[in-house]
Amino acid sequence: MNNKLYKLMNWPKIEEIIYSECDNPHALLGPHAVGKQTLLQAYFPTAESVTVHFNHQNQDVLMEKADEDGFFAALLPMNVDTVTDYHYILADENGNTCIREDAYRFDPVITAEDMEKFAHGIHYTVYEKLGAHPMTCKGVYGTSFAVWAPSALRVSVVGDFNGWDGRTHQMRRLGGSGIFELFVPQATVGDNYKFELKLKSGLTYLKADPYCNSAQLRPDTASVITDLDGFGWEDAEFIKNRPLAHQDKPISVYEMYLGSFVKADGSVNYRTIARELIPYIKEMGYTHVELMPVMEHPFDASWGYQVIGYYAPTARYGTPKDFMYFVNEMHKAGIGVILDWVPAHFPRDLHGLCDFDGTCLYEHRDPRQGCHPHWGTLIYNYGRPEVSNYLIANALFWVEKYHADGIRMDAVASMLYLDYGRNDGEWIPNMYGGNENLEAIEMLKHLNSVMHRRNPGVMMIAEDSTAFPGVTTPLEKGGLGFDFKWNMGFMNDYLSYIRQDPIYRKYHHNTLTFSMIYAYSEKFMLPFSHDEVVHGKATMLGKMPGSREEQFANLRLTYAYQFMHPGKKLLFMGQDLGEYDEWNESRCVEWNLRNVKEHEGIAQLVSDLNLLYRKSPALYELDNEPEGFQWINHIAAEESYLAFLRRGRNEDDFLLVIANFSGIGRNITTGVPKPGKYKEIFNSDHTKYGGTGVCNLRAKHSKEAESDDCRNSLSIKLAPLSLSILTFSPDTDKKGSKRGTTNHTEKR
């Protein structure tokens, strides 16, 4: 090496690069001005010689090998501004050659504004900066990589494009942001990659990209470079017509595990599922599908609730664009898509977020705050702005990149309370001495605020089993700002009641009616979800007491009551067929049951209930207003029956619902709010549903006979374990005028 070149070189910094301990390789590698000349330096550990080829001048310059470990340098007799269009030609000891672009001549893609917004937790599209993004820089195609790892000594990106050699593409630390970035020419879509982190202790390990948009199929764990642009969305009209508020709209959700809708034999794809799912959803009359987590996860039996790749749809069912196709086709068919989302915890898998940069970066360091005693998972440090930003941006990502119509947030209860699942002494009180997780609460409010501002009409749904106040109260009134909360109380109380032998139900009547005491404390969704049909809990049909015929009658009654009760509706897949076997992720829906009369009857009943629900404003217009519900009789414990009204905004738009929870057929006399004609439009005992056919085929005219504190009444017959729905129309005289619509006392 000539003496002048030798003196220009910074040997301590060169050793940092050779020993892979450099967090600012751009300060040394690439072109740098030396007066009117340019010092060009490169590090290629496996190269024997390196030649620089200047494309415009069609000129080659052989670089000097400054260090045997593969450090090369050349002093060029040209101004640094002119050293722009060049590449390296590498030759190994066998004379084999390859061309490499210089990764260290490109400016950062991440700006000072990006770093400042991320540091404050308000960079809502940070996923467009962090992670791996194919792009063209200075006319060169490659991929921009960035990762947040503030405590790492050095970070490299390794992958198919560099032989997984952590010495080759060492990344640049961007100031005090903790972000490392590098544009890697020739790294292309489909290449696998990870980040290699080196700690001050010398420990070196690999991590998957927290912001990766695609990942390998388990058990492999690498991230995959993906281009999310270029998909031809055709759902603009659907999104435009998405209601700004859903409280007074019919919402009936089909909750599902994608791999169980069709046979999970490895051939299942988002596209094939969409083609089979749409006709079924249309036939059954659901308004939305809710997908158990589609985010990448390592363990099938977690059902997606232990996420590793928060920004990647699971490779189990295809590519990101396959999933875009799924959502697009749902929207074209008029079906909304809700995604289950898990911000409460994450697993300890070594390639994931756990101890990401050698410290508890994403999780709390203190195990009393940082780990779930029940699940063995780790809890996010919601008070760290970059962690909060990671989660908030992720929810926005699924809405804005994949056009999701709703986010159902899992395990909110575990986020709200510091002592969730813990005994005394196992948790740390908040700054006021209470058990509320103030940082998590603030993150939830922040997310709901920005989601509704950026994406009007997207539903935010909380799965919360506690009595935490104001979950669905607007933010400006001091609430958390969710649109809906799962009504776990209704679900638990009702299932506890219906499991009773009908002869004992009179002793548990308050359990049946209790849900109406708090029905308007929140905006509720009534779920019979996957959680209720796994781990020995039995299926919905299996929970029902009695003979086979009684089980089916109880199940028909259950679904009919759910649809008549205030609140949006949710059923888990297979339960609308009356499955006997508990669900597990390794089997598909028991479609063969549709060939069995009783099971097909359940399917027909759910379909008819969905149709009735969607066309009856009385069942949704005042869903969250006390005026939308009126008890007629809720104290007939001895007879185990209920009578109530569901009301719409129109005075005469109401449905009379009478439910017989006893095992005895009854002729029930019930009060009615108005004199007139009442016609049965639904009976769960109809033969088409597998019932015995005890129905009220003729319209009933009310009589001026007091009952249930109403001046008028009528009598109907009900089979054991059945529910009847009647519509009202006023009597008219021969001239067509309404009669008797004001000469009565309404019960209120």
PATOR-629340 format. One record per residue (C-alpha): residue number from 1; residue in one letter; x, y, z. Coordinates in steps of 0.5 Angstrom, whole numbers. Layout:
% residues N
n|res|east|north|up
NUM|A|X|Y|Z
...
% end
This chain:
% residues 748
n|res|east|north|up
1|M|0|0|0
2|N|3|7|-2
3|N|5|11|4
4|K|0|17|3
5|L|-6|12|2
6|Y|-4|9|9
7|K|-3|15|13
8|L|-10|17|10
9|M|-14|11|13
10|N|-17|11|20
11|W|-14|5|23
12|P|-18|4|30
13|K|-24|5|26
14|I|-22|0|21
15|E|-21|-5|26
16|E|-28|-3|29
17|I|-31|-5|22
18|I|-27|-12|21
19|Y|-29|-14|28
20|S|-36|-12|27
21|E|-37|-7|32
22|C|-38|-1|28
23|D|-45|3|29
24|N|-43|8|24
25|P|-39|5|18
26|H|-42|10|13
27|A|-36|15|17
28|L|-31|10|14
29|L|-34|6|8
30|G|-36|9|1
31|P|-33|15|-2
32|H|-30|21|2
33|A|-27|28|0
34|V|-20|28|2
35|G|-18|35|-1
36|K|-20|35|-9
37|Q|-19|28|-8
38|T|-23|22|-6
39|L|-22|16|-1
40|L|-26|10|-3
41|Q|-26|5|2
42|A|-30|-2|2
43|Y|-30|-8|6
44|F|-31|-15|3
45|P|-29|-21|8
46|T|-29|-26|3
47|A|-26|-22|-3
48|E|-19|-23|-6
49|S|-19|-17|-10
50|V|-24|-11|-11
51|T|-24|-7|-18
52|V|-28|-1|-18
53|H|-32|0|-25
54|F|-34|7|-26
55|N|-40|7|-31
56|H|-40|13|-34
57|Q|-32|13|-36
58|N|-32|6|-37
59|Q|-26|6|-33
60|D|-23|1|-28
61|V|-19|2|-22
62|L|-16|-4|-18
63|M|-17|-2|-10
64|E|-11|-4|-5
65|K|-12|-9|0
66|A|-11|-5|6
67|D|-12|-11|11
68|E|-12|-19|10
69|D|-19|-19|13
70|G|-22|-16|7
71|F|-21|-8|7
72|F|-20|-5|1
73|A|-18|2|-1
74|A|-17|7|-7
75|L|-15|14|-7
76|L|-18|17|-13
77|P|-16|23|-17
78|M|-23|26|-18
79|N|-28|30|-13
80|V|-32|27|-9
81|D|-38|30|-12
82|T|-37|26|-19
83|V|-36|19|-15
84|T|-43|17|-16
85|D|-44|12|-22
86|Y|-40|6|-20
87|H|-40|-1|-18
88|Y|-35|-6|-15
89|I|-32|-12|-18
90|L|-30|-18|-13
91|A|-26|-24|-14
92|D|-25|-29|-10
93|E|-19|-34|-9
94|N|-21|-38|-14
95|G|-22|-33|-19
96|N|-30|-33|-19
97|T|-32|-26|-20
98|C|-39|-22|-18
99|I|-41|-15|-18
100|R|-43|-11|-12
101|E|-46|-4|-11
102|D|-44|0|-5
103|A|-49|0|0
104|Y|-45|6|4
105|R|-46|11|-1
106|F|-53|13|0
107|D|-57|18|5
108|P|-61|15|10
109|V|-69|14|8
110|I|-71|16|15
111|T|-71|24|17
112|A|-70|28|23
113|E|-77|29|23
114|D|-79|21|23
115|M|-74|20|29
116|E|-77|26|33
117|K|-84|23|32
118|F|-82|16|33
119|A|-79|18|40
120|H|-85|22|42
121|G|-89|16|40
122|I|-93|20|35
123|H|-91|17|28
124|Y|-97|13|26
125|T|-94|11|19
126|V|-87|9|22
127|Y|-88|2|19
128|E|-86|5|12
129|K|-80|7|15
130|L|-78|2|20
131|G|-77|-6|17
132|A|-75|-7|10
133|H|-78|-3|4
134|P|-76|-5|-3
135|M|-74|2|-7
136|T|-70|5|-12
137|C|-64|10|-9
138|K|-60|14|-14
139|G|-62|10|-20
140|V|-60|3|-16
141|Y|-65|-2|-14
142|G|-65|-5|-7
143|T|-68|-5|0
144|S|-68|0|6
145|F|-67|-4|12
146|A|-68|0|19
147|V|-69|-3|26
148|W|-70|0|33
149|A|-65|-3|38
150|P|-62|3|42
151|S|-57|-2|47
152|A|-54|-6|41
153|L|-47|-4|40
154|R|-47|-6|33
155|V|-53|-8|28
156|S|-52|-12|21
157|V|-58|-14|16
158|V|-56|-21|14
159|G|-60|-25|9
160|D|-60|-29|2
161|F|-57|-23|-1
162|N|-50|-23|3
163|G|-49|-30|5
164|W|-52|-29|12
165|D|-45|-26|14
166|G|-46|-20|19
167|R|-39|-17|17
168|T|-42|-15|10
169|H|-48|-10|12
170|Q|-46|-7|18
171|M|-52|-1|19
172|R|-51|6|21
173|R|-54|9|28
174|L|-58|15|27
175|G|-56|20|32
176|G|-59|18|39
177|S|-66|15|36
178|G|-63|8|37
179|I|-65|7|30
180|F|-60|3|25
181|E|-61|4|18
182|L|-58|1|11
183|F|-60|1|4
184|V|-58|-5|1
185|P|-57|-5|-6
186|Q|-59|-12|-10
187|A|-63|-14|-4
188|T|-70|-16|-7
189|V|-77|-18|-6
190|G|-77|-25|-4
191|D|-70|-25|0
192|N|-70|-28|7
193|Y|-67|-24|12
194|K|-66|-22|20
195|F|-62|-17|24
196|E|-56|-19|27
197|L|-54|-16|34
198|K|-48|-15|37
199|L|-48|-13|45
200|K|-42|-10|49
201|S|-41|-16|52
202|G|-39|-19|45
203|L|-46|-24|45
204|T|-48|-24|38
205|Y|-55|-27|36
206|L|-60|-26|30
207|K|-67|-23|31
208|A|-73|-23|26
209|D|-75|-16|24
210|P|-81|-13|29
211|Y|-84|-9|23
212|C|-83|-15|17
213|N|-89|-15|12
214|S|-88|-22|11
215|A|-84|-28|14
216|Q|-82|-35|13
217|L|-87|-41|14
218|R|-86|-44|21
219|P|-82|-47|24
220|D|-77|-43|20
221|T|-77|-36|23
222|A|-73|-31|18
223|S|-77|-25|15
224|V|-78|-24|8
225|I|-77|-18|4
226|T|-84|-16|1
227|D|-87|-10|-3
228|L|-94|-9|-1
229|D|-95|-4|-7
230|G|-99|-5|-13
231|F|-105|-9|-11
232|G|-111|-7|-15
233|W|-116|-5|-9
234|E|-123|-5|-12
235|D|-127|-3|-5
236|A|-127|4|-5
237|E|-135|4|-5
238|F|-135|0|0
239|I|-131|4|5
240|K|-134|10|3
241|N|-141|7|5
242|R|-138|5|11
243|P|-142|8|17
244|L|-139|13|21
245|A|-142|10|27
246|H|-145|3|28
247|Q|-149|3|34
248|D|-156|4|31
249|K|-154|-1|25
250|P|-155|-9|25
251|I|-148|-12|26
252|S|-148|-20|26
253|V|-141|-23|26
254|Y|-138|-30|24
255|E|-132|-31|28
256|M|-127|-36|25
257|Y|-121|-39|25
258|L|-118|-39|17
259|G|-115|-46|17
260|S|-122|-49|20
261|F|-126|-46|15
262|V|-124|-51|10
263|K|-119|-57|11
264|A|-113|-55|14
265|D|-108|-60|9
266|G|-103|-55|7
267|S|-107|-53|1
268|V|-111|-48|4
269|N|-110|-41|2
270|Y|-113|-34|3
271|R|-116|-34|-4
272|T|-119|-41|-4
273|I|-122|-39|3
274|A|-125|-33|0
275|R|-128|-36|-5
276|E|-131|-41|-1
277|L|-133|-37|5
278|I|-137|-31|1
279|P|-143|-36|-1
280|Y|-143|-38|6
281|I|-143|-31|9
282|K|-148|-29|4
283|E|-153|-35|5
284|M|-153|-35|13
285|G|-154|-27|13
286|Y|-148|-25|17
287|T|-145|-18|16
288|H|-138|-19|18
289|V|-133|-24|19
290|E|-128|-23|25
291|L|-121|-27|24
292|M|-118|-30|30
293|P|-111|-27|29
294|V|-108|-27|22
295|M|-101|-24|25
296|E|-95|-29|24
297|H|-94|-33|30
298|P|-90|-39|31
299|F|-95|-44|35
300|D|-101|-47|32
301|A|-104|-48|38
302|S|-104|-41|40
303|W|-109|-40|35
304|G|-105|-33|33
305|Y|-106|-30|40
306|Q|-98|-31|41
307|V|-96|-26|36
308|I|-89|-25|33
309|G|-90|-22|27
310|Y|-95|-16|28
311|Y|-94|-13|21
312|A|-94|-20|17
313|P|-100|-24|15
314|T|-99|-31|17
315|A|-95|-35|11
316|R|-100|-41|13
317|Y|-105|-39|8
318|G|-101|-35|3
319|T|-98|-28|1
320|P|-99|-21|4
321|K|-103|-20|-3
322|D|-107|-26|-2
323|F|-109|-23|4
324|M|-111|-17|1
325|Y|-115|-21|-4
326|F|-119|-24|1
327|V|-121|-17|4
328|N|-122|-14|-3
329|E|-127|-20|-4
330|M|-130|-19|2
331|H|-132|-12|1
332|K|-134|-13|-6
333|A|-139|-18|-3
334|G|-141|-13|2
335|I|-138|-16|8
336|G|-134|-13|13
337|V|-128|-16|16
338|I|-126|-15|23
339|L|-119|-17|26
340|D|-117|-20|32
341|W|-111|-16|35
342|V|-107|-18|41
343|P|-103|-12|44
344|A|-103|-15|51
345|H|-97|-19|51
346|F|-92|-23|47
347|P|-89|-30|47
348|R|-82|-31|49
349|D|-79|-34|43
350|L|-72|-32|42
351|H|-72|-30|35
352|G|-78|-25|37
353|L|-78|-18|41
354|C|-76|-22|48
355|D|-70|-18|50
356|F|-69|-15|43
357|D|-63|-11|44
358|G|-60|-15|50
359|T|-65|-11|54
360|C|-72|-11|56
361|L|-73|-6|50
362|Y|-81|-8|49
363|E|-83|-11|55
364|H|-82|-9|63
365|R|-76|-11|66
366|D|-79|-12|73
367|P|-83|-19|72
368|R|-88|-16|77
369|Q|-90|-11|71
370|G|-87|-15|65
371|C|-89|-22|65
372|H|-96|-26|65
373|P|-96|-31|71
374|H|-102|-35|67
375|W|-100|-35|60
376|G|-92|-35|61
377|T|-92|-29|56
378|L|-89|-22|56
379|I|-92|-15|57
380|Y|-91|-9|53
381|N|-88|-3|57
382|Y|-94|2|55
383|G|-90|8|58
384|R|-84|8|53
385|P|-86|12|47
386|E|-83|8|42
387|V|-87|1|44
388|S|-93|5|45
389|N|-92|7|37
390|Y|-90|0|35
391|L|-97|-2|37
392|I|-101|4|35
393|A|-98|4|28
394|N|-99|-3|28
395|A|-107|-3|29
396|L|-107|3|24
397|F|-103|-1|19
398|W|-108|-7|19
399|V|-114|-2|17
400|E|-110|3|12
401|K|-106|-2|9
402|Y|-110|-8|9
403|H|-117|-4|9
404|A|-120|-8|16
405|D|-126|-5|18
406|G|-125|-7|25
407|I|-120|-8|31
408|R|-122|-13|36
409|M|-117|-12|42
410|D|-116|-19|46
411|A|-115|-19|53
412|V|-116|-12|55
413|A|-118|-13|62
414|S|-110|-16|63
415|M|-108|-9|60
416|L|-113|-5|65
417|Y|-110|-8|71
418|L|-103|-8|74
419|D|-106|-14|79
420|Y|-109|-18|73
421|G|-108|-25|75
422|R|-103|-24|81
423|N|-103|-25|88
424|D|-102|-19|93
425|G|-94|-18|93
426|E|-94|-20|86
427|W|-95|-13|83
428|I|-93|-6|83
429|P|-99|0|85
430|N|-99|6|80
431|M|-96|13|82
432|Y|-103|14|86
433|G|-103|7|90
434|G|-108|4|85
435|N|-108|-2|81
436|E|-110|1|74
437|N|-105|1|69
438|L|-105|8|67
439|E|-100|7|62
440|A|-104|2|58
441|I|-110|6|59
442|E|-107|12|56
443|M|-104|8|50
444|L|-111|5|49
445|K|-114|12|49
446|H|-109|15|44
447|L|-110|9|39
448|N|-118|10|39
449|S|-117|17|38
450|V|-112|17|33
451|M|-116|11|29
452|H|-123|15|29
453|R|-120|21|27
454|R|-116|18|21
455|N|-121|12|19
456|P|-128|14|21
457|G|-133|8|21
458|V|-127|3|23
459|M|-130|-1|29
460|M|-126|-1|36
461|I|-128|-7|40
462|A|-126|-9|47
463|E|-126|-16|50
464|D|-126|-14|57
465|S|-129|-18|62
466|T|-129|-13|68
467|A|-133|-8|70
468|F|-128|-2|68
469|P|-132|4|67
470|G|-133|8|61
471|V|-130|3|56
472|T|-135|5|50
473|T|-136|12|53
474|P|-133|17|48
475|L|-126|20|50
476|E|-128|27|51
477|K|-133|25|56
478|G|-127|21|60
479|G|-128|14|57
480|L|-123|10|53
481|G|-127|11|47
482|F|-128|4|44
483|D|-134|3|40
484|F|-136|-4|43
485|K|-135|-8|49
486|W|-136|-16|49
487|N|-141|-17|54
488|M|-138|-23|58
489|G|-143|-22|63
490|F|-149|-24|59
491|M|-145|-30|56
492|N|-143|-32|63
493|D|-150|-31|66
494|Y|-154|-34|60
495|L|-149|-40|59
496|S|-150|-41|67
497|Y|-157|-41|67
498|I|-159|-45|60
499|R|-154|-51|63
500|Q|-159|-52|69
501|D|-165|-57|68
502|P|-171|-53|66
503|I|-174|-56|72
504|Y|-169|-52|76
505|R|-169|-46|72
506|K|-174|-42|76
507|Y|-169|-42|82
508|H|-164|-38|77
509|H|-169|-33|74
510|N|-165|-27|76
511|T|-159|-30|73
512|L|-163|-30|66
513|T|-165|-22|67
514|F|-159|-19|70
515|S|-156|-17|64
516|M|-162|-12|63
517|I|-160|-8|69
518|Y|-153|-6|66
519|A|-155|-7|59
520|Y|-154|1|57
521|S|-148|2|62
522|E|-144|0|55
523|K|-145|-1|48
524|F|-145|-8|48
525|M|-143|-14|43
526|L|-146|-21|45
527|P|-141|-26|44
528|F|-141|-34|44
529|S|-134|-34|42
530|H|-129|-39|41
531|D|-127|-39|48
532|E|-133|-42|50
533|V|-132|-48|46
534|V|-125|-51|47
535|H|-121|-54|53
536|G|-127|-58|56
537|K|-132|-53|56
538|A|-136|-57|51
539|T|-139|-54|45
540|M|-146|-50|45
541|L|-150|-56|43
542|G|-146|-60|49
543|K|-148|-55|54
544|M|-155|-56|53
545|P|-158|-61|58
546|G|-163|-66|57
547|S|-165|-71|51
548|R|-162|-70|44
549|E|-169|-67|42
550|E|-168|-62|48
551|Q|-161|-60|47
552|F|-163|-58|40
553|A|-169|-54|43
554|N|-165|-51|48
555|L|-160|-49|43
556|R|-165|-46|38
557|L|-168|-42|44
558|T|-161|-40|46
559|Y|-159|-37|39
560|A|-166|-34|38
561|Y|-166|-30|45
562|Q|-159|-28|43
563|F|-161|-24|37
564|M|-167|-21|41
565|H|-163|-19|47
566|P|-160|-12|46
567|G|-153|-12|43
568|K|-149|-13|37
569|K|-149|-21|35
570|L|-143|-26|35
571|L|-142|-33|33
572|F|-136|-38|33
573|M|-136|-42|27
574|G|-139|-49|27
575|Q|-144|-47|32
576|D|-149|-45|27
577|L|-149|-52|25
578|G|-150|-55|32
579|E|-143|-58|33
580|Y|-142|-64|38
581|D|-134|-64|38
582|E|-130|-58|41
583|W|-127|-54|36
584|N|-119|-55|35
585|E|-114|-51|30
586|S|-113|-58|27
587|R|-120|-60|24
588|C|-125|-56|20
589|V|-132|-55|21
590|E|-136|-61|21
591|W|-140|-59|14
592|N|-142|-66|14
593|L|-147|-64|19
594|R|-151|-60|14
595|N|-154|-67|12
596|V|-157|-68|19
597|K|-164|-65|19
598|E|-163|-63|26
599|H|-156|-59|25
600|E|-159|-56|18
601|G|-165|-54|22
602|I|-160|-50|27
603|A|-157|-47|20
604|Q|-163|-45|18
605|L|-165|-42|24
606|V|-159|-38|25
607|S|-160|-36|17
608|D|-167|-33|19
609|L|-165|-30|25
610|N|-160|-26|21
611|L|-165|-24|16
612|L|-170|-22|21
613|Y|-165|-18|25
614|R|-162|-14|19
615|K|-169|-12|16
616|S|-172|-10|23
617|P|-170|-3|25
618|A|-174|-5|32
619|L|-168|-10|33
620|Y|-162|-5|32
621|E|-164|3|31
622|L|-165|4|39
623|D|-160|-2|41
624|N|-156|3|46
625|E|-162|7|48
626|P|-167|4|54
627|E|-173|6|50
628|G|-171|1|45
629|F|-173|-5|50
630|Q|-179|-6|55
631|W|-180|-11|59
632|I|-188|-14|59
633|N|-186|-20|64
634|H|-180|-21|67
635|I|-182|-24|74
636|A|-185|-30|72
637|A|-180|-34|75
638|E|-184|-40|77
639|E|-186|-41|70
640|S|-179|-39|67
641|Y|-182|-35|61
642|L|-180|-28|59
643|A|-184|-23|55
644|F|-181|-16|52
645|L|-181|-11|47
646|R|-176|-9|42
647|R|-177|-2|39
648|G|-175|2|33
649|R|-176|10|33
650|N|-183|9|30
651|E|-188|9|35
652|D|-192|3|32
653|D|-185|-1|30
654|F|-184|-6|35
655|L|-183|-13|36
656|L|-186|-17|42
657|V|-182|-23|44
658|I|-184|-29|49
659|A|-179|-34|51
660|N|-181|-40|54
661|F|-175|-43|58
662|S|-179|-49|62
663|G|-179|-56|59
664|I|-187|-55|59
665|G|-191|-53|53
666|R|-195|-47|55
667|N|-201|-42|53
668|I|-199|-36|56
669|T|-203|-29|56
670|T|-199|-23|56
671|G|-200|-16|56
672|V|-199|-12|50
673|P|-198|-4|49
674|K|-203|-3|44
675|P|-209|-6|42
676|G|-209|-9|35
677|K|-207|-15|31
678|Y|-201|-19|33
679|K|-198|-24|28
680|E|-192|-29|29
681|I|-186|-28|24
682|F|-182|-33|28
683|N|-182|-39|32
684|S|-176|-43|34
685|D|-180|-49|35
686|H|-182|-49|27
687|T|-181|-56|24
688|K|-176|-53|19
689|Y|-172|-52|25
690|G|-172|-59|27
691|G|-178|-57|32
692|T|-185|-60|33
693|G|-189|-55|30
694|V|-192|-52|36
695|C|-193|-45|32
696|N|-199|-39|32
697|L|-201|-39|25
698|R|-206|-35|25
699|A|-206|-27|27
700|K|-208|-26|34
701|H|-212|-20|36
702|S|-211|-17|42
703|K|-217|-16|48
704|E|-219|-11|52
705|A|-217|-15|58
706|E|-211|-13|63
707|S|-205|-17|64
708|D|-198|-15|66
709|D|-200|-8|68
710|C|-203|-7|60
711|R|-210|-6|59
712|N|-210|-10|53
713|S|-207|-17|52
714|L|-207|-24|48
715|S|-206|-31|49
716|I|-201|-35|45
717|K|-198|-42|45
718|L|-191|-44|46
719|A|-188|-51|46
720|P|-183|-53|51
721|L|-176|-49|50
722|S|-178|-44|45
723|L|-179|-37|43
724|S|-184|-33|39
725|I|-183|-26|36
726|L|-190|-23|34
727|T|-190|-16|30
728|F|-196|-11|31
729|S|-201|-8|26
730|P|-206|-3|28
731|D|-214|-5|27
732|T|-217|-1|22
733|D|-224|1|20
734|K|-227|0|14
735|K|-225|7|11
736|G|-218|5|13
737|S|-217|9|19
738|K|-213|7|25
739|R|-217|5|31
740|G|-216|4|38
741|T|-209|7|38
742|T|-209|12|43
743|N|-215|9|48
744|H|-210|5|52
745|T|-204|5|57
746|E|-197|3|55
747|K|-193|0|60
748|R|-186|4|61
% end
